[in-house]
């Protein structure tokens, strides 16, 4: 249960998304580098990635009691924006400069691991397990 909380945390997703490995023909790097470089020029994938991370951060810091629906919507929008960013990053690469990412093992692993964390984050957004009895409540409150 504790592992699922860590895997479904929005900051875990932002960290994994930022440090996806992108492999270029001559040089590669982490995806956050491509986002930051593209923000200066207003590139679509950079804007989508930035606003996706911003939506996840805002949704995490909303007060929980009153804004559960807004938090869920912001999480879904944030995750969708993150993966739209990756999609447009590869879609707009007309020279196929960064397509080595989709052919090499480690960059592909980081992409798939980020997708797994995103699925966990989506599940964690809509599913909050409640303890079944008082004994479990006491155990969970000590965690």
C-alpha positions in Angstrom: 0.0 0.0 0.0 2.8 2.4 0.8 4.5 1.5 -2.5 1.3 2.4 -4.3 1.1 5.7 -2.6 4.6 6.5 -3.7 4.0 5.3 -7.3 0.7 7.2 -7.6 2.1 10.5 -6.2 2.0 13.4 -8.7 5.6 14.4 -7.8 6.7 10.9 -8.7 5.1 11.3 -12.1 6.7 14.7 -12.6 10.1 13.4 -11.7 9.8 10.4 -14.0 8.5 12.5 -16.8 11.3 15.1 -16.4 14.0 12.5 -16.4 12.9 10.4 -19.4 15.9 9.7 -21.5 15.8 11.0 -25.0 18.3 9.7 -27.5 19.4 11.8 -30.4 21.6 11.0 -33.3 24.6 12.7 -31.8 23.5 13.9 -28.4 20.7 12.9 -26.0 19.5 14.0 -22.7 16.7 14.2 -20.2 13.3 15.3 -21.4 13.3 18.3 -19.0 16.2 19.7 -21.0 14.1 19.6 -24.2 11.1 21.2 -22.4 13.2 24.1 -21.0 14.9 24.7 -24.3 11.6 24.7 -26.1 9.9 27.1 -23.6 12.1 29.9 -24.7 10.8 29.6 -28.2 7.2 28.7 -27.4 7.4 25.2 -28.9 4.2 23.2 -28.5 5.6 20.1 -26.7 7.3 22.3 -24.2 4.2 24.3 -23.4 2.1 21.1 -23.1 4.7 19.5 -20.8 5.1 22.7 -18.6 1.3 23.2 -18.2 0.9 19.4 -17.5 3.4 19.6 -14.7 1.8 22.8 -13.4 -1.7 21.2 -13.4 -0.4 18.2 -11.4 1.3 20.5 -8.9 -1.8 22.7 -8.5 -4.1 19.7 -8.1 -1.9 18.2 -5.4 -1.9 21.4 -3.3 -5.7 22.1 -3.5 -7.5 21.6 -0.2 -8.9 18.0 -0.4 -12.2 18.3 1.4 -14.0 20.7 -0.9 -12.3 20.2 -4.2 -12.1 16.5 -4.9 -13.8 16.7 -8.3 -11.5 19.6 -9.4 -8.5 17.7 -8.2 -9.5 14.7 -10.2 -10.1 16.7 -13.3 -6.8 18.6 -13.0 -4.9 15.3 -12.5 -6.5 13.8 -15.7 -5.8 17.0 -17.7 -2.2 17.1 -16.3 -1.5 13.5 -17.3 -3.1 14.0 -20.7 -1.0 17.1 -21.3 2.2 15.3 -20.3 1.7 12.5 -22.8 0.5 15.0 -25.5 3.8 16.7 -25.0 5.7 13.5 -25.7 3.5 12.7 -28.6 4.0 16.1 -30.3 7.7 16.0 -29.5 8.1 12.9 -31.7 5.4 13.9 -34.1 7.1 17.3 -34.9 10.5 15.7 -35.4 10.4 15.6 -39.2 14.1 14.6 -39.5 13.6 11.7 -37.1 16.5 13.0 -35.1 15.2 11.7 -31.7 13.6 8.5 -32.9 16.5 6.5 -31.5 14.6 6.8 -28.2 12.0 4.4 -29.6 14.6 1.9 -30.7 17.0 1.7 -27.7 16.4 -0.2 -24.5 17.1 2.3 -21.7 15.2 5.3 -23.2 12.3 3.0 -24.1 12.3 1.6 -20.5 12.1 5.2 -19.1 9.2 5.9 -21.4 7.4 2.8 -20.3 8.1 3.3 -16.6 6.7 6.8 -16.9 3.6 5.4 -18.5 3.3 2.9 -15.6 3.6 5.7 -13.1 0.9 7.7 -15.0 -1.5 4.8 -14.8 -0.8 4.4 -11.1 -1.4 8.2 -10.7 -4.7 7.9 -12.5 -5.8 4.9 -10.4 -4.7 6.8 -7.2 -6.7 9.8 -8.3 -10.0 7.9 -8.4 -9.4 5.1 -5.9 -8.7 5.8 -2.3 -9.0 2.6 -0.3 -10.7 2.9 3.1 -9.9 0.6 6.0 -12.6 -2.1 6.6 -12.5 -2.1 10.4 -11.1 -0.3 13.4 -8.0 -2.5 13.7 -6.9 -1.6 10.2 -7.7 2.1 10.9 -5.2 2.0 13.8 -2.5 0.3 11.7 -2.9 2.7 8.8 -2.8 5.8 11.0 0.6 4.7 12.3 2.1 4.5 8.7 
